Amino acid sequence: MKSYYPDTARKIQEKVEEECDLQDYEGSRLYDEYPDRFMLYHLGRKIVDEVRSEADMEAMSDGLLGDLVEVLLFHEISRRRCRRRRCRGDFYR
């Protein structure tokens, strides 16, 4: 389904995956039972800053870009957490 993402969302998703790869290690804060909201916010802001500096994102407002980054980041973290715990159908319950 990622191949259907618009170009902007695809670029952001790639940055999100790169950042999550860096944070994906044993004992990472991404896998805490209750991830720190402050850490997640700053991780999202870091990605926004990287995306803004590398791509032409002037057309997108800062709030909208931040929201899109957070949604993609939270989804990627959820996917990795579920994969690590080997979730089956109970992920969305």
MMTF fields as JSON, N, C-alpha, C and O atoms, coordinates in Angstrom:
{
  "mmtfVersion": "1.0.0",
  "mmtfProducer": "UNKNOWN",
  "numBonds": 371,
  "numAtoms": 372,
  "numGroups": 93,
  "numChains": 1,
  "numModels": 1,
  "chainsPerModel": [1],
  "groupsPerChain": [93],
  "chainIdList": ["A"],
  "bondAtomList": [4, 2, 8, 6, 12, 10, 16, 14, 20, 18, 24, 22, 28, 26, 32, 30, 36, 34, 40, 38, 44, 42, 48, 46, 52, 50, 56, 54, 60, 58, 64, 62, 68, 66, 72, 70, 76, 74, 80, 78, 84, 82, 88, 86, 92, 90, 96, 94, 100, 98, 104, 102, 108, 106, 112, 110, 116, 114, 120, 118, 124, 122, 128, 126, 132, 130, 136, 134, 140, 138, 144, 142, 148, 146, 152, 150, 156, 154, 160, 158, 164, 162, 168, 166, 172, 170, 176, 174, 180, 178, 184, 182, 188, 186, 192, 190, 196, 194, 200, 198, 204, 202, 208, 206, 212, 210, 216, 214, 220, 218, 224, 222, 228, 226, 232, 230, 236, 234, 240, 238, 244, 242, 248, 246, 252, 250, 256, 254, 260, 258, 264, 262, 268, 266, 272, 270, 276, 274, 280, 278, 284, 282, 288, 286, 292, 290, 296, 294, 300, 298, 304, 302, 308, 306, 312, 310, 316, 314, 320, 318, 324, 322, 328, 326, 332, 330, 336, 334, 340, 338, 344, 342, 348, 346, 352, 350, 356, 354, 360, 358, 364, 362, 368, 366],
  "bondOrderList": [1, 1, 1, 1, 1, 1, 1, 1, 1, 1, 1, 1, 1, 1, 1, 1, 1, 1, 1, 1, 1, 1, 1, 1, 1, 1, 1, 1, 1, 1, 1, 1, 1, 1, 1, 1, 1, 1, 1, 1, 1, 1, 1, 1, 1, 1, 1, 1, 1, 1, 1, 1, 1, 1, 1, 1, 1, 1, 1, 1, 1, 1, 1, 1, 1, 1, 1, 1, 1, 1, 1, 1, 1, 1, 1, 1, 1, 1, 1, 1, 1, 1, 1, 1, 1, 1, 1, 1, 1, 1, 1, 1],
  "groupList": [{"groupName": "MET", "atomNameList": ["N", "CA", "C", "O"], "elementList": ["N", "C", "C", "O"], "formalChargeList": [0, 0, 0, 0], "bondAtomList": [1, 0, 2, 1, 3, 2], "bondOrderList": [1, 1, 2], "singleLetterCode": "M", "chemCompType": "L-PEPTIDE LINKING"}, {"groupName": "LYS", "atomNameList": ["N", "CA", "C", "O"], "elementList": ["N", "C", "C", "O"], "formalChargeList": [0, 0, 0, 0], "bondAtomList": [1, 0, 2, 1, 3, 2], "bondOrderList": [1, 1, 2], "singleLetterCode": "K", "chemCompType": "L-PEPTIDE LINKING"}, {"groupName": "SER", "atomNameList": ["N", "CA", "C", "O"], "elementList": ["N", "C", "C", "O"], "formalChargeList": [0, 0, 0, 0], "bondAtomList": [1, 0, 2, 1, 3, 2], "bondOrderList": [1, 1, 2], "singleLetterCode": "S", "chemCompType": "L-PEPTIDE LINKING"}, {"groupName": "TYR", "atomNameList": ["N", "CA", "C", "O"], "elementList": ["N", "C", "C", "O"], "formalChargeList": [0, 0, 0, 0], "bondAtomList": [1, 0, 2, 1, 3, 2], "bondOrderList": [1, 1, 2], "singleLetterCode": "Y", "chemCompType": "L-PEPTIDE LINKING"}, {"groupName": "PRO", "atomNameList": ["N", "CA", "C", "O"], "elementList": ["N", "C", "C", "O"], "formalChargeList": [0, 0, 0, 0], "bondAtomList": [1, 0, 2, 1, 3, 2], "bondOrderList": [1, 1, 2], "singleLetterCode": "P", "chemCompType": "L-PEPTIDE LINKING"}, {"groupName": "ASP", "atomNameList": ["N", "CA", "C", "O"], "elementList": ["N", "C", "C", "O"], "formalChargeList": [0, 0, 0, 0], "bondAtomList": [1, 0, 2, 1, 3, 2], "bondOrderList": [1, 1, 2], "singleLetterCode": "D", "chemCompType": "L-PEPTIDE LINKING"}, {"groupName": "THR", "atomNameList": ["N", "CA", "C", "O"], "elementList": ["N", "C", "C", "O"], "formalChargeList": [0, 0, 0, 0], "bondAtomList": [1, 0, 2, 1, 3, 2], "bondOrderList": [1, 1, 2], "singleLetterCode": "T", "chemCompType": "L-PEPTIDE LINKING"}, {"groupName": "ALA", "atomNameList": ["N", "CA", "C", "O"], "elementList": ["N", "C", "C", "O"], "formalChargeList": [0, 0, 0, 0], "bondAtomList": [1, 0, 2, 1, 3, 2], "bondOrderList": [1, 1, 2], "singleLetterCode": "A", "chemCompType": "L-PEPTIDE LINKING"}, {"groupName": "ARG", "atomNameList": ["N", "CA", "C", "O"], "elementList": ["N", "C", "C", "O"], "formalChargeList": [0, 0, 0, 0], "bondAtomList": [1, 0, 2, 1, 3, 2], "bondOrderList": [1, 1, 2], "singleLetterCode": "R", "chemCompType": "L-PEPTIDE LINKING"}, {"groupName": "ILE", "atomNameList": ["N", "CA", "C", "O"], "elementList": ["N", "C", "C", "O"], "formalChargeList": [0, 0, 0, 0], "bondAtomList": [1, 0, 2, 1, 3, 2], "bondOrderList": [1, 1, 2], "singleLetterCode": "I", "chemCompType": "L-PEPTIDE LINKING"}, {"groupName": "GLN", "atomNameList": ["N", "CA", "C", "O"], "elementList": ["N", "C", "C", "O"], "formalChargeList": [0, 0, 0, 0], "bondAtomList": [1, 0, 2, 1, 3, 2], "bondOrderList": [1, 1, 2], "singleLetterCode": "Q", "chemCompType": "L-PEPTIDE LINKING"}, {"groupName": "GLU", "atomNameList": ["N", "CA", "C", "O"], "elementList": ["N", "C", "C", "O"], "formalChargeList": [0, 0, 0, 0], "bondAtomList": [1, 0, 2, 1, 3, 2], "bondOrderList": [1, 1, 2], "singleLetterCode": "E", "chemCompType": "L-PEPTIDE LINKING"}, {"groupName": "VAL", "atomNameList": ["N", "CA", "C", "O"], "elementList": ["N", "C", "C", "O"], "formalChargeList": [0, 0, 0, 0], "bondAtomList": [1, 0, 2, 1, 3, 2], "bondOrderList": [1, 1, 2], "singleLetterCode": "V", "chemCompType": "L-PEPTIDE LINKING"}, {"groupName": "CYS", "atomNameList": ["N", "CA", "C", "O"], "elementList": ["N", "C", "C", "O"], "formalChargeList": [0, 0, 0, 0], "bondAtomList": [1, 0, 2, 1, 3, 2], "bondOrderList": [1, 1, 2], "singleLetterCode": "C", "chemCompType": "L-PEPTIDE LINKING"}, {"groupName": "LEU", "atomNameList": ["N", "CA", "C", "O"], "elementList": ["N", "C", "C", "O"], "formalChargeList": [0, 0, 0, 0], "bondAtomList": [1, 0, 2, 1, 3, 2], "bondOrderList": [1, 1, 2], "singleLetterCode": "L", "chemCompType": "L-PEPTIDE LINKING"}, {"groupName": "GLY", "atomNameList": ["N", "CA", "C", "O"], "elementList": ["N", "C", "C", "O"], "formalChargeList": [0, 0, 0, 0], "bondAtomList": [1, 0, 2, 1, 3, 2], "bondOrderList": [1, 1, 2], "singleLetterCode": "G", "chemCompType": "PEPTIDE LINKING"}, {"groupName": "PHE", "atomNameList": ["N", "CA", "C", "O"], "elementList": ["N", "C", "C", "O"], "formalChargeList": [0, 0, 0, 0], "bondAtomList": [1, 0, 2, 1, 3, 2], "bondOrderList": [1, 1, 2], "singleLetterCode": "F", "chemCompType": "L-PEPTIDE LINKING"}, {"groupName": "HIS", "atomNameList": ["N", "CA", "C", "O"], "elementList": ["N", "C", "C", "O"], "formalChargeList": [0, 0, 0, 0], "bondAtomList": [1, 0, 2, 1, 3, 2], "bondOrderList": [1, 1, 2], "singleLetterCode": "H", "chemCompType": "L-PEPTIDE LINKING"}],
  "groupTypeList": [0, 1, 2, 3, 3, 4, 5, 6, 7, 8, 1, 9, 10, 11, 1, 12, 11, 11, 11, 13, 5, 14, 10, 5, 3, 11, 15, 2, 8, 14, 3, 5, 11, 3, 4, 5, 8, 16, 0, 14, 3, 17, 14, 15, 8, 1, 9, 12, 5, 11, 12, 8, 2, 11, 7, 5, 0, 11, 7, 0, 2, 5, 15, 14, 14, 15, 5, 14, 12, 11, 12, 14, 14, 16, 17, 11, 9, 2, 8, 8, 8, 13, 8, 8, 8, 8, 13, 8, 15, 5, 16, 3, 8],
  "groupIdList": [1, 2, 3, 4, 5, 6, 7, 8, 9, 10, 11, 12, 13, 14, 15, 16, 17, 18, 19, 20, 21, 22, 23, 24, 25, 26, 27, 28, 29, 30, 31, 32, 33, 34, 35, 36, 37, 38, 39, 40, 41, 42, 43, 44, 45, 46, 47, 48, 49, 50, 51, 52, 53, 54, 55, 56, 57, 58, 59, 60, 61, 62, 63, 64, 65, 66, 67, 68, 69, 70, 71, 72, 73, 74, 75, 76, 77, 78, 79, 80, 81, 82, 83, 84, 85, 86, 87, 88, 89, 90, 91, 92, 93],
  "secStructList": [7, 4, 4, 4, 1, 7, 2, 2, 2, 2, 2, 2, 2, 2, 2, 2, 2, 2, 2, 2, 2, 2, 2, 7, 1, 6, 6, 7, 4, 4, 4, 1, 1, 1, 7, 7, 2, 2, 2, 2, 2, 2, 2, 2, 2, 2, 2, 2, 2, 2, 2, 2, 2, 2, 1, 7, 7, 6, 6, 1, 7, 2, 2, 2, 2, 2, 2, 2, 2, 2, 2, 2, 2, 2, 2, 2, 2, 2, 2, 2, 2, 2, 2, 2, 2, 6, 7, 7, 1, 4, 4, 4, 7],
  "xCoordList": [0.819, 0.0, 0.86, 0.426, 2.081, 2.947, 3.273, 3.557, 3.236, 3.539, 2.462, 2.697, 1.289, 0.224, 0.291, -0.478, 1.195, 1.33, 1.715, 2.445, 1.239, 1.726, 3.226, 3.749, 3.907, 5.36, 5.76, 6.733, 5.034, 5.365, 5.275, 6.191, 4.198, 4.026, 5.068, 5.529, 5.442, 6.452, 7.808, 8.512, 8.177, 9.443, 9.441, 10.436, 8.326, 8.22, 8.281, 8.948, 7.603, 7.618, 9.022, 9.408, 9.797, 11.184, 12.001, 12.79, 11.827, 12.537, 12.093, 12.914, 10.806, 10.288, 10.907, 11.33, 10.962, 11.54, 13.029, 13.52, 13.756, 15.186, 15.388, 16.25, 14.598, 14.735, 14.347, 14.997, 13.302, 12.912, 13.97, 14.189, 14.635, 15.726, 16.842, 17.425, 17.146, 18.187, 17.785, 18.634, 16.492, 15.986, 15.613, 15.227, 15.724, 15.27, 16.407, 17.175, 16.503, 17.511, 16.914, 15.901, 17.546, 17.061, 17.084, 18.115, 15.973, 15.863, 15.512, 15.548, 15.178, 14.837, 13.582, 12.703, 13.526, 12.342, 11.108, 9.99, 11.297, 10.144, 9.319, 8.122, 9.959, 9.29, 8.866, 8.45, 8.97, 8.463, 6.966, 6.276, 6.477, 5.043, 4.232, 3.221, 4.681, 4.054, 5.124, 5.853, 5.23, 6.266, 6.093, 4.974, 7.205, 7.235, 6.731, 7.307, 5.668, 5.068, 6.059, 6.083, 6.867, 7.857, 8.906, 9.284, 9.372, 10.353, 9.761, 10.431, 8.523, 7.872, 7.675, 7.85, 7.311, 7.132, 8.455, 8.484, 9.536, 10.827, 11.358, 12.024, 11.078, 11.448, 10.696, 11.279, 9.427, 8.639, 9.151, 9.226, 9.508, 10.046, 11.372, 11.65, 12.188, 13.462, 13.213, 13.893, 12.24, 11.904, 11.356, 11.703, 10.506, 9.964, 11.108, 11.124, 12.062, 13.188, 14.013, 14.446, 14.234, 14.996, 14.248, 14.842, 12.95, 12.155, 12.111, 12.248, 11.923, 11.887, 13.201, 13.188, 14.329, 15.623, 15.97, 16.683, 15.478, 15.839, 14.852, 15.242, 13.623, 12.605, 11.941, 12.054, 11.267, 10.558, 9.179, 8.212, 9.098, 7.854, 7.258, 6.467, 7.62, 7.089, 5.578, 4.9, 5.056, 3.621, 2.788, 1.61, 3.383, 2.645, 2.885, 4.03, 1.828, 1.973, 2.691, 2.666, 3.329, 4.112, 3.23, 3.639, 2.016, 1.103, 0.666, 0.612, 0.357, -0.081, 1.06, 0.861, 2.249, 3.407, 3.709, 3.987, 3.656, 3.892, 2.874, 3.226, 1.609, 0.559, 0.791, 0.653, 1.147, 1.391, 2.58, 2.531, 3.632, 4.805, 4.433, 4.83, 3.682, 3.299, 2.446, 2.657, 1.494, 0.647, 1.492, 1.348, 2.371, 3.223, 4.192, 4.446, 4.733, 5.657, 4.958, 5.473, 3.792, 3.073, 2.645, 2.68, 2.249, 1.874, 3.09, 2.985, 4.229, 5.434, 5.875, 6.272, 5.807, 6.171, 5.203, 5.631, 3.914, 2.918, 3.183, 3.089, 3.512, 3.791, 5.009, 4.996, 6.052, 7.265, 7.028, 7.524, 6.276, 5.987, 5.186, 5.45, 4.21, 3.374, 4.197, 4.057, 5.046, 5.893, 6.82, 7.043, 7.354, 8.258, 7.531, 8.091, 6.265, 5.488, 4.745, 4.069, 4.872, 4.212, 2.696, 2.076, 2.128, 0.678, -0.011, 0.538, -1.151, -1.94, -3.203, -3.03, -4.332, -5.509, -5.885, -6.782, -5.239, -5.679, -5.049, -5.183, -4.377, -3.675, -4.632, -4.347, -5.755, -6.654, -7.806, -8.742, -7.761, -8.838, -8.641, -9.457],
  "yCoordList": [-1.2, 0.0, 1.261, 2.308, 1.166, 2.347, 2.858, 4.043, 1.985, 2.419, 3.368, 4.074, 3.396, 4.292, 5.657, 6.556, 5.82, 7.103, 8.196, 7.927, 9.425, 10.55, 10.763, 10.304, 11.447, 11.636, 12.254, 11.817, 13.25, 13.916, 12.936, 12.859, 12.199, 11.229, 10.116, 9.621, 9.718, 8.674, 9.14, 8.377, 10.396, 10.943, 11.007, 10.679, 11.427, 11.504, 10.111, 9.911, 9.154, 7.781, 7.217, 6.511, 7.512, 7.036, 7.605, 6.884, 8.897, 9.519, 8.905, 8.664, 8.654, 8.036, 6.654, 6.312, 5.864, 4.525, 4.587, 3.781, 5.536, 5.691, 6.017, 5.433, 6.944, 7.333, 6.184, 5.972, 5.448, 4.298, 3.202, 2.514, 3.025, 2.053, 2.411, 1.528, 3.708, 4.146, 3.907, 3.637, 4.007, 3.841, 2.393, 2.102, 1.492, 0.106, -0.769, -1.332, -0.875, -1.714, -2.256, -1.759, -3.251, -3.866, -2.834, -2.208, -2.658, -1.699, -0.293, 0.646, -0.135, 1.178, 1.724, 0.974, 3.044, 3.683, 3.524, 3.751, 3.135, 2.891, 1.714, 1.626, 0.816, -0.403, -0.361, -1.378, 0.813, 0.944, 0.67, 0.906, 0.175, -0.106, 1.159, 1.124, 2.271, 3.567, 4.51, 5.122, 4.634, 5.511, 6.954, 7.432, 7.623, 8.988, 9.944, 10.015, 10.672, 11.591, 12.681, 13.08, 13.161, 14.189, 13.678, 14.395, 12.453, 11.849, 11.679, 11.96, 11.227, 11.042, 12.381, 12.475, 13.416, 14.736, 15.235, 15.731, 15.101, 15.581, 14.743, 15.269, 13.476, 12.632, 13.087, 13.148, 13.401, 13.921, 15.261, 15.484, 16.163, 17.473, 17.325, 18.064, 16.365, 16.111, 15.69, 16.15, 14.819, 14.356, 15.51, 15.641, 16.347, 17.511, 18.408, 18.849, 18.678, 19.534, 18.933, 19.649, 17.612, 16.943, 17.002, 17.271, 16.749, 16.753, 18.158, 18.33, 19.154, 20.548, 20.946, 21.636, 20.527, 20.94, 20.202, 20.745, 18.979, 18.182, 18.299, 18.136, 18.57, 18.576, 19.943, 20.763, 20.16, 21.418, 21.306, 20.902, 21.662, 21.514, 22.859, 22.919, 23.935, 25.244, 25.325, 26.088, 24.543, 24.594, 24.031, 24.365, 23.18, 22.554, 23.338, 23.631, 23.673, 24.422, 23.563, 22.334, 24.233, 23.53, 22.607, 21.502, 23.069, 22.246, 20.999, 19.914, 21.145, 20.0, 19.001, 17.792, 19.513, 18.636, 17.904, 16.705, 18.617, 17.991, 16.904, 15.845, 17.167, 16.173, 14.926, 13.803, 15.131, 13.989, 13.169, 11.939, 13.841, 13.131, 12.338, 11.18, 12.933, 12.224, 11.0, 9.942, 11.124, 9.98, 8.849, 7.692, 9.186, 8.157, 7.567, 6.363, 8.405, 7.927, 6.99, 5.912, 7.386, 6.552, 5.231, 4.188, 5.271, 4.036, 3.121, 1.915, 3.676, 2.868, 2.258, 1.093, 3.033, 2.51, 1.401, 0.369, 1.596, 0.565, -0.711, -1.813, -0.559, -1.723, -2.48, -3.709, -1.758, -2.409, -3.062, -4.158, -2.395, -2.975, -4.251, -5.234, -4.244, -5.416, -6.551, -7.707, -6.215, -7.239, -7.868, -9.079, -7.055, -7.557, -8.467, -9.459, -8.125, -8.947, -10.066, -10.87, -10.117, -11.13, -11.122, -12.152, -9.936, -9.77, -10.522, -10.653, -10.989, -11.62, -10.8, -9.753, -11.054, -10.267, -9.241, -8.434, -9.238, -8.394, -7.012, -6.297, -6.618, -5.343, -4.167, -3.207, -4.21, -3.072, -3.153, -2.358, -4.061, -4.176, -3.24, -3.206],
  "zCoordList": [0.0, 0.0, 0.0, -0.48, 0.537, 0.574, -0.818, -0.993, -1.8, -3.169, -3.699, -4.679, -3.067, -3.482, -2.79, -3.129, -1.831, -1.137, -2.13, -3.084, -1.922, -2.729, -2.469, -1.453, -3.373, -3.248, -1.917, -1.302, -1.47, -0.209, 0.953, 1.772, 1.028, 2.112, 2.024, 3.052, 0.808, 0.643, 1.172, 1.833, 0.883, 1.386, 2.905, 3.551, 3.464, 4.918, 5.524, 6.539, 4.927, 5.427, 5.417, 6.35, 4.382, 4.327, 5.474, 6.085, 5.781, 6.907, 8.228, 9.113, 8.36, 9.584, 9.774, 10.878, 8.716, 8.809, 9.136, 9.926, 8.536, 8.843, 10.319, 10.975, 10.839, 12.244, 13.172, 14.196, 12.827, 13.646, 13.592, 14.589, 12.442, 12.353, 13.323, 13.951, 13.451, 14.384, 15.832, 16.682, 16.109, 17.477, 17.808, 18.94, 16.843, 17.007, 17.525, 16.746, 18.844, 19.488, 20.787, 21.279, 21.311, 22.548, 23.675, 23.921, 24.349, 25.44, 24.972, 25.767, 23.711, 23.169, 23.841, 24.267, 23.921, 24.518, 23.643, 24.104, 22.381, 21.519, 22.021, 21.749, 22.75, 23.196, 24.66, 25.216, 25.286, 26.648, 26.655, 25.663, 27.771, 27.854, 27.593, 26.892, 28.159, 27.924, 27.39, 28.17, 26.059, 25.493, 25.973, 26.163, 26.16, 26.648, 25.566, 24.481, 25.862, 24.903, 24.487, 23.323, 25.417, 25.149, 24.158, 23.231, 24.349, 23.439, 22.042, 21.048, 21.96, 20.664, 19.956, 18.741, 20.716, 20.131, 19.532, 18.405, 20.286, 19.794, 18.638, 17.746, 18.645, 17.516, 16.261, 15.179, 16.401, 15.29, 14.797, 13.588, 15.712, 15.322, 14.583, 13.639, 15.019, 14.338, 12.887, 11.97, 12.699, 11.354, 10.52, 9.346, 11.111, 10.391, 9.927, 8.777, 10.812, 10.448, 9.319, 8.415, 9.365, 8.307, 6.973, 5.929, 7.02, 5.796, 5.204, 3.992, 6.052, 5.587, 4.924, 3.904, 5.479, 4.94, 3.643, 2.8, 3.474, 2.304, 1.147, -0.009, 1.425, 0.368, 0.29, 1.202, -0.788, -0.994, -0.347, -0.993, 0.917, 1.671, 2.074, 3.016, 1.383, 1.748, 1.555, 2.243, 0.624, 0.336, 1.481, 1.609, 2.312, 3.401, 4.689, 5.034, 5.39, 6.638, 7.668, 7.603, 8.616, 9.631, 10.471, 10.826, 10.787, 11.581, 10.842, 11.422, 9.58, 8.775, 8.584, 8.699, 8.293, 8.138, 9.439, 9.429, 10.553, 11.852, 12.157, 12.676, 11.835, 12.068, 11.221, 11.705, 9.946, 9.063, 9.558, 9.563, 9.969, 10.498, 11.738, 11.866, 12.65, 13.873, 13.57, 14.164, 12.661, 12.314, 11.727, 12.122, 10.785, 10.173, 11.194, 11.182, 12.075, 13.105, 14.076, 14.375, 14.574, 15.533, 14.901, 15.556, 13.649, 12.968, 12.812, 13.034, 12.437, 12.273, 13.605, 13.653, 14.676, 15.997, 16.399, 16.917, 16.171, 16.5, 15.715, 16.257, 14.445, 13.6, 14.116, 14.177, 14.483, 14.984, 16.344, 16.604, 17.204, 18.52, 18.376, 19.067, 17.483, 17.267, 16.67, 17.068, 15.723, 15.106, 16.148, 16.132, 17.045, 18.075, 19.057, 19.524, 19.372, 20.307, 19.615, 20.258, 18.293, 17.473, 17.674, 17.94, 17.539, 17.651, 16.521, 15.426, 16.777, 15.712, 15.495, 14.87, 15.859, 15.536, 16.584, 16.342, 17.731, 18.842, 18.857, 19.85, 17.806, 17.765, 17.856, 18.573, 17.156, 17.092, 18.091, 18.007, 18.999, 19.984, 21.117, 22.038]
}
